[in-house]
Amino acid sequence: GADKNLENDEPLFISSSSDDDDDEDEPIREAASQPINPRKRPAGGHTPLDLARCQKVKNLLNSQSPKSSRHVSKKIRASSEEAEASGLDEDTLSRLVEVLSVEDAPWKKLAEKLGMLTLTHLYQDSPTPPRHLLQHYKLGGGPVDGLVEALHSLGLKEGVRLLRNTERQDDKHSTDAHVDSGFGSQPMEEEEPAVANQ
């Protein structure tokens, strides 16, 4: 993990006009009175927080300390479990890759539909680009519904059918594993007389 407060060597401000020469002398004089570190400029540099554009990245930088490697591995494990729970387990992924290879699917167009076109150069030289594309989509937490829509828009009906069948099986398993908390199983006889008396 990176230190969110560590500054890089790029100054936060750059003075380009010659009119500011008088103004620049004062900070340099002030800096001269302080101990000078030859490796550090008088002006501060950018920190990861300065460069983070997205609020999600800022939240990650603010909440995660650099020493929490165990926490990171738990997060990775949790996100992979979420991806598997969403219907993209390894078995489904492998079967989908087979379907895509049999149908000679245009994996670059699929990447574009999934919003992953910028990563296609990473998969190009691999023996099975669709596998790498789908693995990264899964690891990125891409929703199965988004994948179904992308496959449908490309006319890959067999892939759509495979994912929908997997979703149905997952739904069936989740309802079978449902544990009754007892709230809905209580008889409502006690409330009925109170309603009838009003």
Buried (B, 14 or more C-beta within 10 A) or exposed (E): EEEBEEBEEEBEEEEEEEEEEEEEEEEEEEEEEEEEEEEEEEBBBBBBEEEBEEEEEBEBBEEBEEEEEEEEEEEEEEBBEEBBEBBBBEEBBEBBBBBBBEBEBBBBEBBBBBEBEEBBEEBEEEEBBBBBBBBBBBEEEBEBEEBBBBBBEBEBEBBBEBBBEBBEEBEEEEEEEEEEEEEEEEEEEEEEEEEEEE
